[in-house]
């Protein structure tokens, strides 16, 4: 299961019960339904809902845990009008005809995702011809592996790739059945426990910060409801301010959605960086566009997408 689908079903409502998002009249707040999962990087959105931040900023926004495999379909059906996932997945969905525009970068992995390898493999080039376990195309571990290989002049075809989920990939690597594996926390930490004599983290998102989550609306919704979009974006920044101001309370509120204590949630959050307004503004000035271009090339090269969509339509930086 991709980590962006983590605990997606917990507390979820069946999609048919979700109301069609709409502006309900002059006296009512604009309604926004956000499709997400229990992934730590998305949690400030739940905090914005629970702490009344959305309503304070003039929008009736609700979050719904929807599995990633069906999130784009729910978005297309109108059950959702806002959704969050990784940039590479946004590109994949857009290539498949889903009309979406990213308006906010939520988080970036900070060592939570990585490629583990036997001690003898000391460079990415050393993966050539080796057995590597990773999740299926379209998932976070697969994209990280494909991207790292691509940036080092290799491709998936240059390794003996086996499809296996992140937990099983780590377990099989530890058991000696793979020379390397692409996985993420908490399974990376299991490999760390082996010690450098038995295994090491070859690269992670500390060296390749390419696992990034964004928030997107449909272009038509943005055009019709710019104030609602702006309120959602502002609420994200306000939630981050609340976390900074009162971390213990905030971690407890966010952790309850995934059955974690405040301390457990804080630990999981240490492997990512939530993106504030300054970070968003700097990233959207050019680096995000460059990464998106690279990511699209990797997705096409590996056959995840057949054609590269109009990348310029995927981003609207005006709300940050």
Number of C-alpha atoms within 10 A of each C-alpha: 17 19 19 23 21 19 20 20 15 16 13 15 12 11 16 10 8 14 13 15 19 15 17 10 8 7 7 11 17 21 20 25 22 27 26 29 30 26 19 23 25 22 26 24 26 25 27 28 19 15 15 16 25 27 18 13 19 18 23 22 25 16 22 24 24 28 23 24 12 13 25 27 14 21 21 16 13 17 20 27 25 28 26 26 26 21 23 26 23 25 23 23 17 22 19 15 10 16 19 27 25 23 24 29 29 27 21 22 24 22 21 22 29 27 25 29 29 21 16 12 18 14 12 18 13 12 21 18 13 16 18 26 31 28 25 18 15 16 21 27 26 24 25 27 26 24 22 23 21 18 13 12 10 17 18 18 12 15 18 15 21 15 14 19 20 28 20 17 26 29 17 17 23 21 9 12 14 22 22 30 33 33 31 25 16 14 19 24 13 14 20 14 11 12 11 12 9 15 21 22 22 20 21 25 22 16 12 17 15 25 23 23 24 23 25 24 23 20 17 12 18 19 10 11 15 11 16 23 23 18 21 28 22 19 26 28 21 20 24 21 13 18 17 11 11 11 15 15 13 23 23 19 21 26 23 12 19 19 14 16 16 18 13 13 22 19 11 17 19 14 18 20 14 23 22 19 19 9 13 19 17 11 17 19 11 10 11 17 16 12 16 20 15 16 24 23 17 23 23 14 16 19 12 16 20 13 16 17 17 10 15 11 13 22 18 16 15 10 18 18
